Structure formats: structure tokens, C-alpha cells
Amino acid sequence: MKLLLLSFLLLSFSTQAQTVCTPENQLKLAQNLSKVAELEADGKSSGELVAAIGQWFIGTPYVAKTLELPGEEQLVIDLIGVDCTTYLESVIALVQLAEKCESTPEAFERELELIRYRNGQNTGYPSRLHYFS
């Protein structure tokens, strides 16, 4: 089952030229999306979901500059090493998926892009929101 899910994730991300997600991150995303699908979001406040999902990252190493890749701006999905901003972006994206009862890689990409880029569209480095408010 995990191999089938991983194959699905590899195929889905290979069609997105502007998305970078290593196989290790694809597996971690699949695990988190599986937890989102099982999460009983009904009746929970956004704050309760943030607290619950935020705990999934306990023990995740701090890694600086995970978004700074050479070349044109790409949507980087990195759940195995986060900085303060990418941690918060990932938690919020997963919370939004839980609230919408969605748990697909494409939905996660969409939510992350909405959070990370001005007007929800990656149109290059200047469109990235470098400060969270």
C-alpha cells in the first residue's frame, strides 16, 4: 500500500515542473496526508487543529534556507527539515486541508502556494512572501 501511495506521489509531483519534493519528503507528505484524512476535524477549532498538527513536527530538525535553490523559483515541499516559516506554512496548509476534508498532494501544493506566494501564484522569487504576518 505504501509503495502504491509513493508511486502515486512520484507521478503527481513529476507533472509539476515548478515543484521540488524529494522522495523522502514525498513519503513524509503521504504520512501527514494520511493523518489528515483520519483526523476528526469536525467540531475542532482552527487553533485546536494547529496544536494537533503542529505536534506532528516534534523532532523535525531545523534547517535554514530550504527554499533557496539555484535557478528559477520553485515550490519547495520540505517536511523533514524546516525553518520557522516553512514549519508554520506546512502546519497551516495541513490545517486548511483538514478543515476542507481534503488529503491529496495536489491540494497540499495548492494550499502551500496560496500561503507562500503573493496572490497564491509563484511568478518568481519576488512573488514569494518572505515575511509571515
N, C-alpha and C positions, 0 to 999 in steps of 0.2 A: 504494500500500500504506500509506504513512504517513498519507494523508488518510483512508483507511478506519479505521485504528487511532485516529486523532484523533477521528473521528466516534463511534466506539465509546466512547472515553473520555468525551467530552462527554455522551453519552447516559447512561452509567453513573453519572457524578457528578451529573447533574441530578436523579436519583431520590433522592439522599441530601440531604435538606434541611439537615442539620447539618454538611455537609462543604463547605469552601471550597477550591477549587483552580482557579486561573486557567488560561486556555488555554496560556500559556507553561509553567506548571508541569505541566499535563497532558501536554504534549509531552515535557518532561524526564522525567516519570514513565514514560511509554511507552518512552523510550530506555533508562532504567535497568531496567525490567522485561524488555525485550528482552535486555539484557546478563545479567540473572539467568537467563533461560531458556537462554542459551548457556553460562553458567558451569558448568564441570565441578566441582561441589561435592563429588562423591564422593571420599572419602579426605582431604579438606582439613579441618583443624581449624577450629573457630569463629574462633580468633584469625587464622588464615590468611585466612579469608573476610572478617573485619573489615578486615584490612590491604588486601586486594584491592579491596573495595567502597569503603572509605574513600578510596582514591585517586581514585575517580570524581569526587569533590567538589573536587579540587585546582583552584584558580582560582575557586571559587564565592565570591562576596562575602559578607562578614559583614554581617548586617542584624539590628538589635536589634528586639525587640518584634513579631515577625512573628505571634505568637499573640494579640496584644492588639487585638481588633476590637471595635467598639461593638456593644452588644446582647448577646443570649444567647450562651453559649459554643458555639463551633462547632469541628469538627475541621478544622484548617488544614493543608493539604499545601503546603509551600513548599520546593522543591528548588533554586530558583535564587537564593535568599538565605537563609542560615542563621545562627543563633547557635550557641553551643557545645552547648546542649541539643538543639535541633532537628536539628543535624548528627548527633549521636550517636543520637537516636531514629530518624532516617531510615536510617542505616547499619545499626543493629541490626534494624530492620524488614526491610530488604533481605536481610540475612544469614539471618534466620529464614525468609524466603521461599525463599532458595537451598537451605537445609537441608531444607525441606519439598517442594522441587521445584514450587513454585507461582510464577506470574508474572502474576497478574491485578490490576487496580486494586482490586477488592473485597478481595482477600487483603491487599494493602498497607494499605488503610484499616483492616481488622480488626487487623492487627499493630500499626499505629501507635496505634490506640485502646487496645489492650491495654497498650502501653508507657506511653502518656501519661496515662491516667486510672485512678484508684483502681478496683480490681476490673474493669478493662478496659471501664468504661462511662462515657460522657460524660453526667453528670447535672447539668451546670452547672459554672461556674467553680471552686467549692470541690472538685470531684472531680478537677481537674487536679493531677497530681503535679508540683509546682513545683521539686522538687529531685531530682536523679538520684542513686541510690546503688547 
